Amino acid sequence: TTCQACSTTCTTCSNVTGFCLPCKAGSQVASNNTCSACPSNTYSLDGQSTCADCSNCTACQATTGSCTQCASGFGLNNGECLACASNQFTNETTFLCQACDASCLTCSTSGPNGCSSCQINFGFVNNTCTACQGGSRSDGTGPCVNCETPHCSACNPASTCSACFSPYQFLNTTLECASTTN
């Protein structure tokens, strides 16, 4: 009698039946008692009989479960997919969290055209953030609009004036702009 080699997916096999005893990492026991490779986005460790889903990953290593790709909003960190901060997005090439453009408060992609919302006093139009010019304001979720106080050169998103165009003077008591000429 000649001995038959175990399947390459088995750690060891029965010398009587040839069935796999434990499967190698990245394999699971199939219906015919042999080991078959884990399907995509699943993994198994040495000696396990079934494959498990990758945890928070869109792809993982079949033999360890370590993440290799993450869903949008998550980034790779030591083989795990962890949530990106609100001012970060998932780089679709490296699957790492990457900082948004400085004009963005939140974003979905890189650059000034990937914004989801803007910093205060940046107008938000077509996923782009643009600094509001003197005399205008924005809360970062819409376009820049003029300050409501006449002659106001700077105001907050609630339109409270904080500075005036020359030759007007800012009045702290009334938050208005007054003419410096009588």
Order of alpha helices (4+ residues) and beta strands (2+ residues): beta-beta-beta-beta-beta-beta-beta-beta-beta-beta-beta-beta-beta-beta-beta-beta-beta-beta-beta-beta
